[in-house]
Amino acid sequence: MLWVLPDVDWQAPWPVWGGFIYVALFSQLIGFFAWNRGLALGGVARVGQVQLLQLFMTLAASAWLLGEDIDWVTIIFAVGVVGVVAARALDCLFYANASSQTVPFARNLL
């Protein structure tokens, strides 16, 4: 097997390597265990809805911190997705104490 590597400058400053190690350890490794613990505590269906909001929180942070331009289409879809996630969360709370006989048929399809 032939490995072809591009020319890489391995002499990066220590802050660059520190940032790389931070992202590798906290974002990928430790964050993985925290996310799975959260899924175990709250349930996959309920906590998984939070992940749908991650993209829009990233958009908001990039606009606020980096000055990125966000167009109206993005805002409209962000509001739509947040509304659907909120409606689903309210639906779960509303039917949390209901028995399976009183839950409408359409609720079982979601």
Backbone hydrogen bonds in HBPLUS format (Angstrom, degrees):
<---DONOR---> <-ACCEPTOR-->    atom                        ^
c    i                          cat <-CA-CA->   ^        H-A-AA   ^      H-
h    n   atom  resd res      DA  || num        DHA   H-A  angle D-A-AA Bond
n    s   type  num  typ     dist DA aas  dist angle  dist       angle   num
A0016-VAL N   A0013-PRO O   3.07 MM   3  5.55 130.5  2.33 110.1 122.2     1
A0017-TRP N   A0013-PRO O   3.30 MM   4  6.75 159.1  2.35 150.0 155.6     2
A0018-GLY N   A0014-TRP O   2.77 MM   4  5.94 154.7  1.83 153.5 161.7     3
A0019-GLY N   A0015-PRO O   2.94 MM   4  6.08 153.2  2.01 139.3 145.7     4
A0020-PHE N   A0016-VAL O   2.98 MM   4  6.26 154.8  2.05 147.3 154.5     5
A0021-ILE N   A0017-TRP O   2.90 MM   4  6.13 162.8  1.93 151.1 155.1     6
A0022-TYR N   A0018-GLY O   2.89 MM   4  6.05 156.3  1.95 146.4 153.4     7
A0023-VAL N   A0019-GLY O   3.00 MM   4  6.19 166.7  2.02 149.8 152.6     8
A0024-ALA N   A0020-PHE O   2.92 MM   4  6.09 160.2  1.96 147.8 154.1     9
A0025-LEU N   A0021-ILE O   2.84 MM   4  5.96 161.9  1.88 151.4 155.6    10
A0026-PHE N   A0022-TYR O   2.87 MM   4  5.71 152.3  1.94 150.3 157.1    11
A0028-GLN N   A0023-VAL O   3.32 MM   5  6.68 143.3  2.47 156.7 167.0    12
A0029-LEU N   A0025-LEU O   3.11 MM   4  5.01 127.4  2.40 109.6 124.3    13
A0030-ILE N   A0025-LEU O   2.80 MM   5  6.14 168.0  1.81 165.4 169.1    14
A0031-GLY N   A0026-PHE O   2.80 MM   5  5.68 135.0  2.00 141.9 154.6    15
A0034-ALA N   A0030-ILE O   3.10 MM   4  6.41 160.9  2.14 151.7 157.3    16
A0035-TRP N   A0031-GLY O   2.87 MM   4  5.97 160.7  1.91 148.4 153.7    17
A0036-ASN N   A0032-PHE O   3.03 MM   4  6.22 162.5  2.06 147.5 152.1    18
A0037-ARG N   A0033-PHE O   2.98 MM   4  6.11 148.4  2.08 142.1 150.8    19
A0038-GLY N   A0034-ALA O   2.97 MM   4  6.20 156.4  2.02 147.1 153.4    20
A0039-LEU N   A0035-TRP O   2.93 MM   4  6.22 152.1  2.00 147.6 155.5    21
A0040-ALA N   A0036-ASN O   2.97 MM   4  6.15 151.4  2.05 140.1 147.6    22
A0041-LEU N   A0037-ARG O   2.95 MM   4  6.22 152.9  2.02 149.0 156.1    23
A0042-GLY N   A0038-GLY O   2.95 MM   4  6.01 168.5  1.97 152.9 156.0    24
A0043-GLY N   A0039-LEU O   2.82 MM   4  5.14 139.2  1.99 135.4 143.3    25
A0047-VAL N   A0043-GLY O   2.96 MM   4  5.96 168.8  1.97 161.9 164.3    26
A0048-GLY N   A0044-VAL O   2.86 MM   4  5.39 146.3  1.97 136.3 146.0    27
A0049-GLN N   A0046-ARG O   3.38 MM   3  5.70 147.7  2.49 101.9 109.9    28
A0050-VAL N   A0047-VAL O   2.98 MM   3  5.51 144.4  2.11 112.3 121.6    29
A0051-GLN N   A0048-GLY O   3.15 MM   3  5.43 134.9  2.36 101.7 112.7    30
A0052-LEU N   A0049-GLN O   3.10 MM   3  5.42 141.3  2.26 103.6 113.9    31
A0053-LEU N   A0050-VAL O   2.98 MM   3  5.43 143.0  2.12 108.8 119.1    32
A0054-GLN N   A0051-GLN O   3.15 MM   3  5.13 152.1  2.24 100.2 108.6    33
A0057-MET N   A0053-LEU O   2.99 MM   4  6.23 150.8  2.08 155.2 164.2    34
A0058-THR N   A0054-GLN O   2.98 MM   4  6.16 150.0  2.08 145.5 153.7    35
A0059-LEU N   A0055-LEU O   2.96 MM   4  6.29 149.5  2.05 141.3 149.8    36
A0060-ALA N   A0056-PHE O   2.98 MM   4  6.15 158.9  2.02 141.6 146.9    37
A0061-ALA N   A0057-MET O   2.93 MM   4  6.11 158.0  1.98 143.9 150.1    38
A0062-SER N   A0058-THR O   2.87 MM   4  6.05 155.1  1.94 147.6 154.5    39
A0063-ALA N   A0059-LEU O   3.00 MM   4  6.21 150.2  2.09 145.6 153.2    40
A0064-TRP N   A0060-ALA O   2.96 MM   4  6.13 158.1  2.01 147.7 154.0    41
A0065-LEU N   A0061-ALA O   2.74 MM   4  5.67 168.4  1.75 152.2 156.2    42
A0066-LEU N   A0062-SER O   2.98 MM   4  5.07 142.2  2.12 118.2 130.1    43
A0068-GLU N   A0062-SER O   3.29 MM   6  5.80 175.7  2.29 127.5 126.4    44
A0067-GLY N   A0063-ALA O   3.21 MM   4  4.64 129.4  2.48 106.5 114.3    45
A0075-ILE N   A0071-ASP O   3.26 MM   4  6.61 155.8  2.32 145.1 152.0    46
A0076-ILE N   A0072-TRP O   2.88 MM   4  6.08 160.4  1.91 152.7 157.4    47
A0077-PHE N   A0073-VAL O   3.03 MM   4  6.25 167.6  2.05 152.2 155.1    48
A0078-ALA N   A0074-THR O   2.88 MM   4  5.98 151.3  1.97 144.3 153.2    49
A0079-VAL N   A0075-ILE O   2.95 MM   4  6.15 162.4  1.98 150.9 154.6    50
A0080-GLY N   A0076-ILE O   2.99 MM   4  6.22 153.1  2.06 143.8 151.9    51
A0081-VAL N   A0077-PHE O   2.90 MM   4  6.11 163.0  1.93 152.5 155.6    52
A0082-VAL N   A0078-ALA O   2.94 MM   4  6.10 165.7  1.96 151.9 156.3    53
A0083-GLY N   A0079-VAL O   2.92 MM   4  6.01 152.4  1.99 142.2 150.2    54
A0084-VAL N   A0080-GLY O   2.99 MM   4  6.25 155.5  2.05 147.8 153.9    55
A0085-VAL N   A0081-VAL O   2.95 MM   4  6.17 165.6  1.97 154.4 158.1    56
A0086-ALA N   A0082-VAL O   2.87 MM   4  6.01 159.6  1.92 147.5 153.7    57
A0087-ALA N   A0083-GLY O   2.85 MM   4  6.00 156.3  1.91 145.9 152.7    58
A0088-ARG N   A0084-VAL O   2.94 MM   4  6.13 155.7  2.00 146.7 153.2    59
A0089-ALA N   A0085-VAL O   2.93 MM   4  6.16 153.2  2.00 145.8 153.4    60
A0090-LEU N   A0086-ALA O   2.90 MM   4  6.13 160.5  1.93 151.1 156.0    61
A0091-ASP N   A0087-ALA O   2.86 MM   4  6.00 149.4  1.95 141.4 150.7    62
A0092-CYS N   A0088-ARG O   2.93 MM   4  6.20 154.1  2.00 146.3 152.3    63
A0093-LEU N   A0089-ALA O   3.03 MM   4  6.31 154.8  2.09 145.4 152.2    64
A0094-PHE N   A0090-LEU O   2.80 MM   4  5.97 156.8  1.86 149.7 156.4    65
A0095-TYR N   A0091-ASP O   3.05 MM   4  6.16 160.7  2.08 149.6 153.5    66
A0096-ALA N   A0093-LEU O   3.41 MM   3  5.10 163.0  2.44  96.6 101.1    67
A0098-ALA N   A0095-TYR O   3.29 MM   3  5.03 148.8  2.39  94.7 103.8    68
A0102-THR N   A0099-SER O   3.18 MM   3  5.64 142.9  2.33 109.6 118.7    69
A0107-ARG N   A0104-PRO O   3.13 MM   3  5.42 133.3  2.36 102.7 114.7    70
A0108-ASN N   A0105-PHE O   3.00 MM   3  5.41 133.1  2.23 107.8 119.6    71
A0109-LEU N   A0106-ALA O   3.17 MM   3  5.33 147.9  2.28 101.0 110.3    72
A0110-LEU N   A0107-ARG O   3.37 MM   3  5.74 155.8  2.44 106.5 112.8    73
